[in-house]
């Protein structure tokens, strides 16, 4: 699972993991105290791209470039399930954020800026 929101969201997503499930987070670290020890054995991964560029070596940046190339290959080949739940025009984004805030959204919401009025 990839969490891009914040620490509270990453913590809540721990509850969706099965045994040995993985959680990668970008916006904030989950509170591991929220799950009892020795239960689901989660695999937790922090994605810190900024640190790779500000504190990492050239090898770290090369590794990121290789990972991005692999990811783009999956996307181009249609082999990446992005779980897009809905695509909407820009004027529907506020309502979509309200749904996200209620915490019951499954899948990603995508804004089609090119297809929006006035874009």
C-alpha positions in Angstrom: 0.0 0.0 0.0 1.2 3.5 -0.8 0.1 6.3 1.5 0.7 9.9 0.2 -1.4 11.9 2.7 0.0 12.2 6.2 0.9 10.4 9.4 -2.7 9.9 10.5 -3.6 8.3 7.2 -0.5 6.1 7.2 -1.4 4.9 10.7 -5.0 4.2 9.7 -3.7 2.2 6.7 -1.8 -0.1 9.0 -5.2 -1.6 9.8 -5.7 -2.6 6.2 -2.5 -4.7 6.0 -2.5 -8.5 6.1 0.3 -10.5 7.7 3.6 -9.3 6.2 1.8 -6.6 4.2 3.8 -3.6 3.1 3.2 0.1 3.6 5.2 2.8 1.8 4.6 6.3 3.0 5.5 9.8 1.7 3.6 12.3 3.8 4.2 11.1 7.3 5.3 8.1 9.3 2.7 5.8 10.8 2.5 5.3 14.5 3.5 1.7 14.9 2.2 1.7 18.5 -1.3 1.5 16.9 -0.8 -2.2 16.1 -0.1 -4.8 18.7 3.4 -6.2 18.6 4.1 -9.6 16.9 0.8 -9.6 15.0 0.8 -8.6 11.4 4.6 -8.1 11.0 4.3 -5.1 8.6 7.0 -4.1 6.2 7.2 -0.3 6.5 9.1 1.8 3.9 9.7 5.6 4.0 9.9 7.2 0.6 12.1 10.3 1.0 13.0 11.5 -2.5 14.1 14.9 -1.3 16.7 13.4 1.1 18.2 11.4 -1.7 18.8 14.6 -3.6 19.9 16.7 -0.7 21.9 14.2 1.3 22.4 11.2 -1.0 25.3 10.4 -3.2 25.3 10.2 -7.0 24.7 6.4 -6.7 21.5 7.1 -4.7 20.2 9.3 -7.5 21.2 6.7 -10.1 19.2 4.1 -8.1 16.2 6.4 -8.1 16.5 7.0 -11.8 16.6 3.2 -12.4 13.6 2.6 -10.2 11.7 5.4 -12.1 12.6 3.8 -15.5 11.3 0.5 -14.2 8.1 2.1 -13.0 7.5 3.9 -16.3 8.1 0.6 -18.1 5.3 -1.0 -16.0 3.0 2.0 -16.8 3.7 2.0 -20.5 3.1 -1.8 -20.7 -0.2 -1.5 -18.8 1.1 -3.8 -16.1 0.5 -1.4 -13.2 -2.8 -1.4 -11.4 -3.2 2.1 -10.1 -6.7 1.5 -8.7 -8.2 4.7 -10.2 -11.7 4.9 -8.7 -12.8 8.1 -10.5 -11.6 10.7 -13.0 -13.1 14.1 -12.6 -12.9 17.7 -14.0 -11.2 20.4 -11.9 -14.5 21.9 -10.7 -15.3 18.6 -8.9 -12.1 18.4 -6.9 -13.4 20.2 -3.8 -16.2 17.6 -3.4 -13.6 14.8 -4.0 -11.4 16.2 -1.2 -14.5 16.2 1.1 -14.9 12.5 0.4 -11.3 11.9 1.1 -11.5 13.7 4.4 -14.3 11.3 5.4 -11.9 8.5 5.0 -14.1 6.1 3.0 -12.5 6.4 -0.4 -11.1 3.3 -2.0 -8.8 3.9 -5.0 -7.3 7.0 -6.4 -9.1 10.1 -7.5 -7.7 11.7 -10.7 -8.3 15.3 -11.8 -8.4 15.7 -15.6 -7.2 19.2 -15.9 -7.0 19.1 -19.7 -10.6 18.1 -19.9 -11.8 20.7 -17.5 -13.7 23.8 -18.5 -11.4 26.8 -18.9 -8.2 24.7 -18.9 
